[in-house]
């Protein structure tokens, strides 16, 4: 009954469900070549695939966290006011800038900053 009576509870639960769905979408995108399904019959092979999937998704999340943190710091350095409520809504579960398939280009001439990160393309806030 609390669910029906408490709009804040509904928002909180919906936000948490959305986070879970976003993580599942990321895992499906990483494991797309098998349609996100483990087809191995042996338990050990299934566990190995699950562990590898968790490792890759965790690496993507870490990569995104580093860049999100770097972007927030850079925006603050440039004098932008950032609402803390908006920071709580950032999600490191996106993969649109990560090449999951296709050609991988390795270059010795990457333009990296002192932290080893690629430069940010930050647009001013409206």
C-alpha positions as CSV (number, residue, x, y, z in Angstrom):
1,X,0.0,0.0,0.0
2,X,3.0,2.3,0.6
3,X,3.7,2.1,-3.1
4,X,0.4,3.6,-4.0
5,X,0.4,6.3,-1.3
6,X,4.0,7.5,-1.6
7,X,5.1,9.1,-4.9
8,X,8.7,9.5,-3.6
9,X,8.9,5.7,-3.0
10,X,7.6,5.1,-6.6
11,X,10.2,7.4,-8.0
12,X,13.0,5.8,-6.0
13,X,12.0,2.2,-7.0
14,X,11.6,3.2,-10.6
15,X,15.0,4.8,-10.7
16,X,16.6,1.7,-9.2
17,X,14.8,-0.5,-11.7
18,X,16.0,1.7,-14.5
19,X,19.6,1.3,-13.2
20,X,19.3,-2.5,-13.3
21,X,17.8,-2.4,-16.8
22,X,20.6,-0.2,-18.0
23,X,23.2,-2.6,-16.6
24,X,21.4,-5.5,-18.3
25,X,21.4,-3.5,-21.6
26,X,25.1,-3.0,-21.3
27,X,25.7,-6.7,-20.7
28,X,23.5,-7.6,-23.7
29,X,25.5,-5.1,-25.9
30,X,28.8,-6.6,-24.8
31,X,27.6,-10.2,-25.3
32,X,25.6,-9.5,-28.5
33,X,27.3,-12.2,-30.6
34,X,25.5,-14.8,-28.6
35,X,22.4,-12.7,-28.3
36,X,23.3,-12.2,-24.6
37,X,22.7,-15.8,-23.8
38,X,25.1,-18.4,-22.4
39,X,24.8,-21.5,-24.5
40,X,27.5,-23.5,-22.9
41,X,26.2,-26.7,-21.2
42,X,28.9,-27.0,-18.6
43,X,28.7,-25.1,-15.4
44,X,32.4,-24.2,-15.5
45,X,32.1,-22.7,-19.0
46,X,29.0,-20.7,-18.0
47,X,30.8,-19.4,-14.9
48,X,33.8,-18.4,-17.0
49,X,31.6,-16.6,-19.5
50,X,29.7,-14.8,-16.7
51,X,32.9,-13.7,-15.1
52,X,34.3,-12.4,-18.4
53,X,31.1,-10.5,-19.0
54,X,31.2,-9.0,-15.6
55,X,34.9,-8.1,-16.1
56,X,34.2,-6.3,-19.4
57,X,31.1,-4.5,-18.1
58,X,33.0,-3.4,-15.0
59,X,35.9,-2.1,-17.2
60,X,33.4,-0.1,-19.3
61,X,31.8,1.3,-16.1
62,X,35.2,2.2,-14.7
63,X,36.2,3.9,-18.0
64,X,33.0,5.9,-17.9
65,X,33.4,6.9,-14.2
66,X,36.9,8.2,-14.9
67,X,35.7,10.3,-17.8
68,X,32.5,11.5,-16.0
69,X,34.6,12.6,-13.0
70,X,37.1,14.3,-15.3
71,X,34.4,16.1,-17.2
72,X,32.7,17.3,-14.0
73,X,36.1,18.6,-12.7
74,X,36.8,20.3,-15.9
75,X,33.4,22.0,-16.0
76,X,33.9,23.2,-12.4
77,X,37.4,24.5,-13.3
78,X,35.8,26.5,-16.2
79,X,33.4,28.0,-13.7
80,X,30.3,26.1,-14.4
81,X,27.9,25.6,-11.6
82,X,26.8,22.0,-11.3
83,X,23.7,21.1,-9.4
84,X,24.4,18.2,-7.0
85,X,21.0,16.7,-7.7
86,X,22.1,16.4,-11.4
87,X,25.3,14.6,-10.4
88,X,23.3,12.0,-8.6
89,X,21.5,11.2,-11.9
90,X,24.7,10.6,-13.9
91,X,25.1,7.0,-15.0
92,X,28.3,5.3,-16.0
93,X,26.4,2.6,-17.9
94,X,26.5,4.1,-21.4
95,X,28.5,2.6,-24.1
96,X,27.7,4.7,-27.2
97,X,31.3,6.0,-27.3
98,X,32.8,2.6,-26.8
99,X,33.5,0.5,-29.9
100,X,32.2,-3.0,-29.1
101,X,32.6,-4.3,-32.6
102,X,34.5,-3.4,-35.7
103,X,37.9,-2.0,-36.4
104,X,40.2,-1.1,-33.5
105,X,42.8,1.5,-34.4
106,X,45.9,1.5,-32.2
107,X,48.0,4.7,-32.5
108,X,51.2,5.8,-30.9
109,X,50.1,9.5,-31.4
110,X,47.1,9.9,-29.1
111,X,46.6,13.3,-27.7
112,X,46.4,12.4,-24.0
113,X,46.4,14.7,-21.0
114,X,48.6,14.4,-17.9
115,X,46.2,11.7,-16.4
116,X,46.4,9.6,-19.6
117,X,42.9,10.6,-20.7
118,X,41.8,11.8,-24.1
119,X,40.7,15.4,-24.3
120,X,37.1,16.3,-23.4
121,X,34.7,18.0,-25.8
122,X,32.8,20.1,-23.3
123,X,30.1,22.4,-24.6
124,X,29.0,25.3,-22.4
125,X,25.8,24.8,-20.5
126,X,22.8,26.7,-21.9
